[in-house]
Amino acid sequence: MTLSRWVRDYLFFPVNARYARSPLTLYLSLLGVMALVGLWHGAGWGFMLWGVMHGAYLVLYRIWESLKATRFAPLAESRPAAWIWRCVTPVMVAAAWIPFRAGSLHQAATMLRSMFLRFSFGASLPVNFYLVTLMIVAFVVLEPYLARCSHWLDERVAEQWASAGINFLLLRPIAYACGLLLFVLFDDRDTQFIYFQF
C-alpha cells in the first residue's frame, strides 16, 4: 500500500462521496487532506504549505471543471484554455515544491519572489551544461530527418554495410547513450536526492 493509494482510498474517495453536493465543504476537505499529506512528509511548515498549495490547485481544478456545467462551458472547454492550463500547471507544481525543499519559510518566500516577481536573466549553470543541452536539442530536432536519411541509406547500401560488418541501426541508440554520457560528464553539481533526508 503506497501513500498515494492510501490517500486515494481512505481520504479522497470518502471525502468526495460524502461532500460531493457541498462544494465549499469539499474544497475545505481537500485542503485539509493535502495538508495531512504534507505533514506525512515531515513535521514542518514547509511540508504543510506544500500540501496546502497542492490542495488549492485541486480546488481550482474542481471549480474550473464545474464551469463546464454552466453558461461558461464554451470558455472552459476552449482550446486556448486547455493550452493555458498546460503551461500554468508545471509552473505551479514547481512553485509548490519550493517550500517542500527550502530550509525555512523565509527562504521559500525569497525563492518564490525571485521566481515570480524579480526576474534576473543570466547563466546560473556552467557553460558546458548549456552547450551539451543545445547539442541534445539540436539532435532531437534533427533526429527525424536523420532517421529518414538513415532509412534511405540503409535501403541503398544495405549490402555494403553488411559486408563491412556494421549494423547501421545501432548508431541511434549509441548516439542517445553518448548524449546521456555527456550530461553525466559535464554536470559538475553534486545534488543530493531529496528523499535522502527522510
C-alpha positions as CSV (number, residue, x, y, z in Angstrom):
1,M,0.0,0.0,0.0
2,T,1.6,3.3,-1.1
3,L,0.8,6.7,0.3
4,S,-0.9,7.7,-2.9
5,R,-3.2,4.7,-2.8
6,W,-3.9,5.1,0.9
7,V,-4.8,8.8,0.4
8,R,-7.0,8.0,-2.6
9,D,-8.9,5.0,-1.0
10,Y,-9.2,6.3,2.6
11,L,-9.3,10.1,2.2
12,F,-10.1,11.3,-1.3
13,F,-12.8,8.8,-2.2
14,P,-14.7,9.1,1.2
15,V,-14.5,12.9,1.1
16,N,-15.7,13.0,-2.5
17,A,-18.6,10.6,-1.8
18,R,-19.7,12.5,1.4
19,Y,-19.4,16.1,0.3
20,A,-20.0,15.8,-3.5
21,R,-23.1,18.0,-3.2
22,S,-21.5,20.6,-0.9
23,P,-18.7,22.3,-2.8
24,L,-17.4,24.6,0.0
25,T,-17.1,21.6,2.4
26,L,-15.5,19.5,-0.3
27,Y,-12.9,22.2,-1.1
28,L,-12.0,22.7,2.6
29,S,-11.7,18.9,3.0
30,L,-9.4,18.7,0.0
31,L,-7.2,21.4,1.6
32,G,-7.2,19.5,4.9
33,V,-6.4,16.2,3.2
34,M,-3.5,17.6,1.2
35,A,-2.2,19.4,4.4
36,L,-2.1,16.0,6.1
37,V,-0.2,14.5,3.1
38,G,2.3,17.4,3.5
39,L,2.7,16.6,7.2
40,W,3.3,13.0,6.4
41,H,6.5,14.0,4.6
42,G,7.8,15.8,7.7
43,A,6.9,17.9,10.7
44,G,7.4,21.4,9.3
45,W,5.6,24.4,7.9
46,G,7.2,24.0,4.5
47,F,5.7,20.5,4.1
48,M,2.3,21.7,5.2
49,L,2.5,24.6,2.8
50,W,3.4,22.2,0.0
51,G,0.3,20.2,0.8
52,V,-2.0,23.2,1.1
53,M,-0.7,24.5,-2.3
54,H,-1.5,21.2,-4.0
55,G,-4.9,21.2,-2.2
56,A,-5.5,24.7,-3.6
57,Y,-4.6,23.5,-7.1
58,L,-7.2,20.7,-6.7
59,V,-9.8,23.2,-5.6
60,L,-9.1,25.5,-8.6
61,Y,-9.3,22.5,-10.9
62,R,-12.7,21.4,-9.4
63,I,-14.0,25.0,-9.7
64,W,-12.8,25.1,-13.3
65,E,-14.4,21.7,-14.1
66,S,-17.7,22.9,-12.5
67,L,-17.8,25.8,-15.1
68,K,-18.4,23.2,-17.8
69,A,-21.9,22.7,-16.5
70,T,-22.7,26.4,-16.6
71,R,-23.0,29.1,-19.4
72,F,-19.2,29.4,-19.3
73,A,-18.8,25.9,-20.8
74,P,-17.5,27.2,-24.2
75,L,-14.8,29.1,-22.4
76,A,-13.9,26.2,-20.1
77,E,-13.7,23.7,-23.0
78,S,-11.9,26.0,-25.4
79,R,-8.5,25.2,-26.9
80,P,-6.8,28.4,-25.6
81,A,-8.0,27.5,-22.1
82,A,-6.5,24.0,-22.4
83,W,-3.2,25.4,-23.6
84,I,-3.1,27.9,-20.7
85,W,-3.7,25.0,-18.2
86,R,-0.9,23.0,-19.8
87,C,1.5,25.9,-19.5
88,V,0.5,27.0,-16.0
89,T,0.3,23.6,-14.4
90,P,4.1,22.7,-14.5
91,V,4.9,26.2,-13.2
92,M,2.5,26.0,-10.2
93,V,3.6,22.5,-9.3
94,A,7.3,23.6,-9.4
95,A,6.3,26.5,-7.2
96,A,4.7,24.2,-4.7
97,W,7.9,22.1,-4.5
98,I,9.9,25.2,-3.3
99,P,8.6,25.2,0.3
100,F,9.0,21.5,0.3
101,R,12.7,21.7,-0.4
102,A,13.6,25.1,1.2
103,G,15.1,25.2,4.7
104,S,12.6,27.7,6.1
105,L,9.5,29.6,5.1
106,H,11.6,32.8,4.8
107,Q,13.9,31.1,2.3
108,A,10.9,29.7,0.4
109,A,9.3,33.2,0.2
110,T,12.6,34.6,-1.1
111,M,12.7,31.9,-3.8
112,L,9.1,32.4,-4.8
113,R,9.6,36.2,-5.0
114,S,12.6,35.6,-7.3
115,M,10.6,33.1,-9.3
116,F,7.5,35.3,-10.0
117,L,8.4,38.9,-9.1
118,R,12.1,39.6,-9.6
119,F,13.4,38.4,-12.8
120,S,17.2,38.3,-13.4
121,F,18.4,36.9,-16.6
122,G,21.8,35.2,-16.6
123,A,23.6,32.0,-16.7
124,S,23.2,30.0,-13.5
125,L,24.8,26.8,-14.7
126,P,28.2,26.1,-16.2
127,V,28.7,26.9,-19.9
128,N,29.3,23.2,-20.7
129,F,25.8,22.4,-19.5
130,Y,24.2,24.8,-21.9
131,L,26.4,23.6,-24.8
132,V,25.5,20.0,-24.2
133,T,21.8,20.9,-23.8
134,L,22.0,22.8,-27.1
135,M,23.6,19.8,-28.8
136,I,20.9,17.4,-27.4
137,V,18.1,19.7,-28.5
138,A,19.6,20.1,-32.0
139,F,19.9,16.3,-32.2
140,V,16.3,15.8,-31.1
141,V,15.1,18.3,-33.7
142,L,17.2,16.8,-36.5
143,E,16.7,13.2,-35.5
144,P,13.5,12.5,-37.6
145,Y,15.3,13.8,-40.7
146,L,18.4,11.8,-39.8
147,A,16.1,8.7,-39.4
148,R,14.7,9.3,-42.9
149,C,18.2,9.7,-44.3
150,S,19.4,6.6,-42.5
151,H,16.4,4.6,-43.8
152,W,17.2,5.8,-47.3
153,L,20.9,5.0,-46.9
154,D,20.0,1.6,-45.4
155,E,18.0,0.7,-48.4
156,R,20.6,1.9,-50.9
157,V,23.7,0.5,-49.4
158,A,22.5,-2.4,-47.3
159,E,24.8,-4.9,-48.9
160,Q,27.9,-2.6,-48.4
161,W,27.1,-2.1,-44.7
162,A,26.6,-5.8,-44.2
163,S,29.8,-6.6,-45.9
164,A,31.6,-4.1,-43.8
165,G,30.2,-5.7,-40.6
166,I,28.5,-2.5,-39.4
167,N,24.9,-2.5,-38.2
168,F,23.5,0.9,-39.1
169,L,20.6,0.5,-36.7
170,L,23.0,0.5,-33.7
171,L,24.1,4.1,-34.4
172,R,20.9,5.7,-33.0
173,P,21.0,4.1,-29.5
174,I,24.7,4.7,-29.4
175,A,24.1,8.4,-30.1
176,Y,21.5,8.6,-27.3
177,A,23.9,6.9,-24.9
178,C,26.6,9.4,-25.9
179,G,24.3,12.3,-25.2
180,L,23.4,10.9,-21.7
181,L,27.1,10.3,-21.1
182,L,27.9,13.9,-21.9
183,F,25.3,15.1,-19.4
184,V,26.9,12.9,-16.7
185,L,30.4,14.1,-17.6
186,F,29.7,17.8,-17.7
187,D,27.3,18.1,-14.8
188,D,29.7,19.2,-12.0
189,R,27.0,19.8,-9.4
190,D,26.6,17.3,-6.6
191,T,22.9,17.3,-5.9
192,Q,21.5,15.1,-3.2
193,F,18.4,13.1,-3.8
194,I,15.6,15.0,-1.9
195,Y,14.2,11.9,-0.1
196,F,17.5,11.1,1.5
197,Q,16.7,13.4,4.3
198,F,13.6,11.3,5.4
